[in-house]
Amino acid sequence: MKRLLFAASLAFGTLSAVAQNNIVKSLERNVPGQGKVTIHQDPRIEALIGQESVPTETGERQVIKSAGYRVQVYAGNNTRQAKNEAYAVATAIKELFPELTVYTFFTPPRWLCRAGDYRSIEEADAMMRRLRATGEFKEVSIVRDQVNIPL
C-alpha cells in the first residue's frame, strides 16, 4: 500500500512539474469537439516562466518591470543642494560597488537615491548591510519599488 501511495505521489509530482514548465503550451491545445485555445502574449512572459529566451537587441539591455525592493541611500528635500547631494551619494555608491545599478530621481517633494533591483527582501537586506558597513552612508533603508529584472 505504501509503495502504491509513493508511486502515485511521484507520478503526480512529475506531472505537476511538466505542467508548470509547459503551462502555455498545455493551454494551446486542439481537442476535437471542444474548440481551440490560442494564446497571444508578449514573448517576455514565456521567458519569465522559463519557456524560452527573448532575443536581445544589440546594445540595449532588455528588462521586465516587476514589484520588488531597492535600498534607499538618500532622501533630501526639493532644493538644488539636495539634488547635488543625491548625485554625490550615487557617485560614491558607484565607486564602492561598480556592479550596482543606482537610481537618482526627483519625486515631489524630495530627491531620492536608490540602489539595486531585488526580487526578495533578503537580497535587499544583504546589500543594505554591505552599504552600512562602509560607514559612508547615514540613512540606509529598504523600500518597495518597481524594479527592473534583466532577461
Contacts in CASP RR format, 6 or more apart in sequence:
PFRMAT RR
TARGET T0000
AUTHOR 0000-0000-0000
METHOD contacts of the structure
MODEL  1
MKRLLFAASLAFGTLSAVAQNNIVKSLERNVPGQGKVTIHQDPRIEALIG
QESVPTETGERQVIKSAGYRVQVYAGNNTRQAKNEAYAVATAIKELFPEL
TVYTFFTPPRWLCRAGDYRSIEEADAMMRRLRATGEFKEVSIVRDQVNIP
L
19 26 0 8 1.000
20 49 0 8 1.000
21 49 0 8 1.000
21 50 0 8 1.000
21 51 0 8 1.000
22 51 0 8 1.000
23 49 0 8 1.000
24 39 0 8 1.000
24 41 0 8 1.000
24 46 0 8 1.000
24 49 0 8 1.000
24 51 0 8 1.000
25 51 0 8 1.000
27 37 0 8 1.000
27 39 0 8 1.000
28 37 0 8 1.000
28 38 0 8 1.000
28 39 0 8 1.000
29 36 0 8 1.000
29 37 0 8 1.000
30 36 0 8 1.000
43 52 0 8 1.000
43 54 0 8 1.000
44 54 0 8 1.000
44 62 0 8 1.000
44 64 0 8 1.000
44 151 0 8 1.000
46 52 0 8 1.000
46 54 0 8 1.000
47 53 0 8 1.000
47 54 0 8 1.000
47 64 0 8 1.000
47 151 0 8 1.000
48 64 0 8 1.000
53 151 0 8 1.000
54 62 0 8 1.000
54 151 0 8 1.000
56 62 0 8 1.000
56 151 0 8 1.000
61 150 0 8 1.000
62 150 0 8 1.000
62 151 0 8 1.000
63 148 0 8 1.000
63 149 0 8 1.000
63 150 0 8 1.000
63 151 0 8 1.000
64 148 0 8 1.000
64 149 0 8 1.000
64 151 0 8 1.000
65 146 0 8 1.000
65 147 0 8 1.000
65 148 0 8 1.000
65 149 0 8 1.000
66 119 0 8 1.000
66 146 0 8 1.000
66 147 0 8 1.000
66 149 0 8 1.000
67 144 0 8 1.000
67 146 0 8 1.000
67 147 0 8 1.000
68 117 0 8 1.000
68 118 0 8 1.000
68 119 0 8 1.000
68 120 0 8 1.000
68 144 0 8 1.000
68 145 0 8 1.000
68 146 0 8 1.000
68 147 0 8 1.000
69 118 0 8 1.000
69 119 0 8 1.000
69 120 0 8 1.000
69 121 0 8 1.000
69 123 0 8 1.000
69 124 0 8 1.000
69 142 0 8 1.000
69 143 0 8 1.000
69 144 0 8 1.000
69 145 0 8 1.000
69 147 0 8 1.000
70 103 0 8 1.000
70 114 0 8 1.000
70 115 0 8 1.000
70 116 0 8 1.000
70 117 0 8 1.000
70 118 0 8 1.000
70 124 0 8 1.000
70 142 0 8 1.000
70 143 0 8 1.000
70 145 0 8 1.000
70 147 0 8 1.000
71 114 0 8 1.000
71 115 0 8 1.000
71 116 0 8 1.000
71 118 0 8 1.000
71 124 0 8 1.000
71 127 0 8 1.000
71 128 0 8 1.000
71 131 0 8 1.000
71 140 0 8 1.000
71 141 0 8 1.000
71 142 0 8 1.000
71 143 0 8 1.000
72 112 0 8 1.000
72 113 0 8 1.000
72 114 0 8 1.000
72 139 0 8 1.000
72 140 0 8 1.000
72 141 0 8 1.000
72 142 0 8 1.000
72 143 0 8 1.000
73 89 0 8 1.000
73 93 0 8 1.000
73 113 0 8 1.000
73 114 0 8 1.000
73 115 0 8 1.000
73 131 0 8 1.000
73 137 0 8 1.000
73 139 0 8 1.000
73 140 0 8 1.000
74 85 0 8 1.000
74 86 0 8 1.000
74 89 0 8 1.000
74 111 0 8 1.000
74 112 0 8 1.000
74 113 0 8 1.000
74 137 0 8 1.000
74 139 0 8 1.000
75 110 0 8 1.000
75 111 0 8 1.000
75 112 0 8 1.000
75 113 0 8 1.000
75 139 0 8 1.000
76 82 0 8 1.000
76 85 0 8 1.000
76 86 0 8 1.000
76 110 0 8 1.000
76 111 0 8 1.000
76 112 0 8 1.000
77 109 0 8 1.000
77 110 0 8 1.000
77 111 0 8 1.000
78 106 0 8 1.000
78 108 0 8 1.000
78 109 0 8 1.000
78 110 0 8 1.000
78 111 0 8 1.000
82 110 0 8 1.000
82 111 0 8 1.000
83 106 0 8 1.000
83 111 0 8 1.000
85 111 0 8 1.000
86 104 0 8 1.000
86 111 0 8 1.000
86 112 0 8 1.000
86 113 0 8 1.000
87 104 0 8 1.000
87 113 0 8 1.000
89 104 0 8 1.000
89 113 0 8 1.000
89 137 0 8 1.000
90 102 0 8 1.000
90 104 0 8 1.000
90 113 0 8 1.000
92 136 0 8 1.000
92 137 0 8 1.000
93 100 0 8 1.000
93 102 0 8 1.000
93 113 0 8 1.000
93 115 0 8 1.000
93 131 0 8 1.000
93 137 0 8 1.000
94 100 0 8 1.000
94 102 0 8 1.000
96 134 0 8 1.000
96 136 0 8 1.000
97 115 0 8 1.000
97 130 0 8 1.000
97 131 0 8 1.000
100 115 0 8 1.000
100 116 0 8 1.000
100 127 0 8 1.000
101 115 0 8 1.000
101 116 0 8 1.000
101 117 0 8 1.000
101 148 0 8 1.000
102 113 0 8 1.000
102 114 0 8 1.000
102 115 0 8 1.000
102 116 0 8 1.000
103 112 0 8 1.000
103 113 0 8 1.000
103 114 0 8 1.000
103 115 0 8 1.000
103 116 0 8 1.000
104 111 0 8 1.000
104 112 0 8 1.000
104 113 0 8 1.000
104 114 0 8 1.000
105 111 0 8 1.000
105 112 0 8 1.000
106 112 0 8 1.000
114 143 0 8 1.000
114 145 0 8 1.000
115 127 0 8 1.000
115 131 0 8 1.000
116 124 0 8 1.000
116 127 0 8 1.000
116 147 0 8 1.000
117 147 0 8 1.000
117 148 0 8 1.000
117 149 0 8 1.000
118 124 0 8 1.000
118 127 0 8 1.000
118 147 0 8 1.000
119 147 0 8 1.000
119 149 0 8 1.000
121 142 0 8 1.000
124 142 0 8 1.000
125 142 0 8 1.000
128 140 0 8 1.000
128 141 0 8 1.000
128 142 0 8 1.000
131 137 0 8 1.000
131 140 0 8 1.000
132 140 0 8 1.000
END
